[in-house]
Amino acid sequence: MEVRCFLASLYGSRDSGVCTNVWRMRHLFVAIFFSIVCSLCDYSVQGSPNFP
């Protein structure tokens, strides 16, 4: 089972349209994921005693 259909099944729907919509939104999830990672990296760098 592909990830997008697995996520759709978690919401109680195995409709292919839902699977496609989740798959199309993958770039949004990736963007959010990287924005969180970058913000955490910036916080850790600024909080480091070695950072001037």
PyMOL commands that set and color helices and strands:
alter all, ss='L'
color gray80, all
select helices_A, chain A and resi 3-10+16-24+26-46
alter helices_A, ss='H'
color red, helices_A
deselect
rebuild
show_as cartoon
